[in-house]
Amino acid sequence: MSRSLIFLIATILIVSSTALGQTATGILQGRVADDSGAAVPDAKVTIENERTAVRQVTTSNSLGNFMQPYLQPSTYKVTVEKVGFQKYSTSGVTVEVQKSAELDVILKIGELSTMVEVSASATQLATTTATVSTTVDNKKGAVLTADTPGGSAVDEMPTPRSPWMARPSCFPRTTSASSSLR
């Protein structure tokens, strides 16, 4: 009896420890440099969620690098400021689940009242890890059907708002019936 209890506890600990590695956030990182490519330390980097207007502020380190982990998947507006440089701002920076978005910023020497605004997105190439992940759009969750030649047809999945019996083919060993259930 005690062996089975120990085995049960060990199994629970192993399973729960692997679940801790799963996060629903992403990372925004990059480098702040001047026109010559030299690092700009202590630059104020403001990251604002365009949907919720929640702001997070970080600063670049002595090498000009900055990193903001634990960002919710969304699009962000990023503003970089440093005394003696023009203010830099870009919007539409996309952060996805378990991905690291890269944003390299070039600050131009100038007055504080001058602002440079760029409308471009950050690179979604994972250069720091070998992790591959995919973001599923809540509105258009999709699955490839096995019976499709080449597996290329997309079949929309039911949403939480649709009746659960609207797509009985989503459940194993079920088929659609022509008569309605009562």
C-alpha positions in Angstrom: 0.0 0.0 0.0 2.8 2.5 0.8 4.5 1.8 -2.5 1.5 2.7 -4.5 1.1 5.9 -2.5 4.7 6.8 -3.1 4.3 6.1 -6.8 1.2 8.2 -6.9 2.9 11.2 -5.2 5.9 10.9 -7.5 3.7 10.8 -10.6 1.8 13.9 -9.5 5.1 15.8 -8.8 6.5 14.9 -12.2 3.4 15.9 -14.1 2.9 19.1 -12.2 6.5 20.2 -12.7 6.2 19.8 -16.5 3.1 22.0 -16.5 5.0 24.9 -14.9 7.0 25.3 -18.1 3.8 26.2 -20.1 3.2 30.0 -20.2 0.7 32.0 -22.1 3.0 35.0 -22.5 5.7 36.3 -24.9 8.9 38.4 -24.8 9.8 41.6 -26.4 13.6 42.2 -26.7 15.9 44.3 -28.7 18.8 46.7 -28.8 18.9 50.5 -28.7 21.8 52.1 -30.7 22.7 55.5 -32.2 23.3 56.4 -35.9 26.9 55.0 -35.6 25.8 51.7 -34.2 27.1 52.4 -30.7 24.9 51.2 -27.8 22.7 53.7 -26.0 22.5 52.7 -22.3 19.8 53.7 -19.9 17.3 54.5 -22.7 13.7 54.5 -21.4 11.6 51.8 -23.3 7.8 52.1 -22.8 5.8 49.2 -24.1 2.0 49.8 -24.3 -0.6 47.2 -25.1 -2.7 48.7 -28.0 -5.8 46.9 -26.9 -5.8 47.4 -23.1 -3.5 50.5 -22.9 -1.5 48.8 -20.1 2.1 50.2 -20.0 5.3 48.6 -18.9 8.6 50.5 -18.7 12.1 49.1 -18.9 15.5 50.5 -19.6 18.3 49.5 -21.9 21.5 48.1 -20.2 25.1 49.1 -20.7 25.2 47.2 -24.0 21.9 48.9 -25.2 19.9 45.7 -24.8 16.4 45.6 -23.3 14.1 42.7 -22.6 10.5 42.7 -21.3 9.2 39.1 -20.5 5.7 38.1 -19.6 3.8 40.2 -22.1 0.3 39.1 -23.0 -0.2 38.1 -26.7 -1.2 41.3 -28.4 0.0 44.2 -30.5 2.1 46.9 -28.8 3.3 50.4 -29.2 6.9 50.9 -28.3 8.4 54.3 -27.4 12.1 54.8 -26.7 13.5 58.0 -25.1 16.9 59.2 -24.1 18.1 62.8 -23.4 19.9 64.2 -26.4 18.2 61.9 -28.9 15.0 62.1 -30.9 12.0 60.2 -29.4 11.4 56.9 -31.3 7.9 55.4 -31.5 6.6 52.4 -33.4 3.2 50.6 -33.3 1.9 47.3 -34.4 4.7 45.2 -32.7 3.2 41.8 -32.4 4.0 39.6 -29.4 2.8 35.9 -29.6 2.6 33.1 -27.1 6.0 31.6 -26.2 7.8 33.6 -28.9 10.4 36.4 -28.6 9.7 39.4 -30.8 12.9 41.3 -31.7 12.9 45.1 -32.1 16.1 47.0 -32.9 15.9 50.7 -32.4 18.2 53.4 -34.0 18.0 56.7 -32.1 19.0 59.8 -34.0 20.7 62.7 -32.3 18.4 65.6 -31.9 16.2 67.7 -29.8 13.7 66.3 -27.3 10.8 67.9 -29.2 11.5 65.9 -32.3 9.9 62.5 -32.6 10.4 59.8 -35.2 7.4 57.5 -35.7 7.8 54.1 -37.5 4.9 51.8 -38.5 6.4 48.4 -38.8 6.3 45.1 -36.9 9.0 43.4 -35.0 10.6 40.3 -36.4 8.9 37.0 -35.3 12.0 34.9 -35.8 13.2 33.1 -32.7 17.0 33.7 -32.8 17.6 32.8 -29.2 15.7 29.4 -28.9 14.9 26.5 -31.1 11.2 26.5 -29.9 8.5 26.2 -32.6 5.0 27.3 -31.7 1.8 28.4 -33.4 -0.8 31.0 -32.3 -4.4 29.9 -32.9 -6.8 32.7 -33.5 -9.8 32.4 -31.2 -12.2 33.5 -33.9 -10.9 31.1 -36.5 -9.7 28.0 -34.7 -9.0 25.4 -37.4 -8.0 21.8 -37.8 -6.8 19.9 -40.8 -9.0 16.9 -41.6 -7.3 13.6 -42.1 -9.5 12.5 -45.0 -8.5 15.5 -47.1 -6.1 14.8 -49.9 -2.8 16.4 -48.9 -4.3 17.5 -45.6 -5.0 21.0 -46.9 -8.7 21.5 -46.3 -9.5 23.5 -43.2 -12.6 22.7 -41.2 -13.7 25.4 -38.6 -14.0 24.1 -35.1 -17.0 24.8 -32.9 -16.7 27.8 -30.6 -17.7 28.0 -27.0 -20.8 30.0 -28.1 -22.0 27.3 -30.5 -24.2 24.4 -29.4 -22.0 21.4 -28.4 -24.0 19.1 -30.6 -23.6 21.4 -33.6 -20.4 19.4 -34.6 -20.7 15.8 -33.4 -17.9 14.9 -35.8 -15.5 16.5 -33.3 -16.1 13.7 -30.9 -14.5 10.3 -31.4 -16.7 7.6 -33.0 -19.6 9.8 -33.8 -21.4 10.7 -37.0 -23.9 13.3 -37.9 -27.5 12.2 -37.7 -30.2 13.5 -40.0 -32.8 13.6 -37.2 -32.6 16.1 -34.3 -32.0 15.0 -30.8 -34.7 15.7 -28.1 
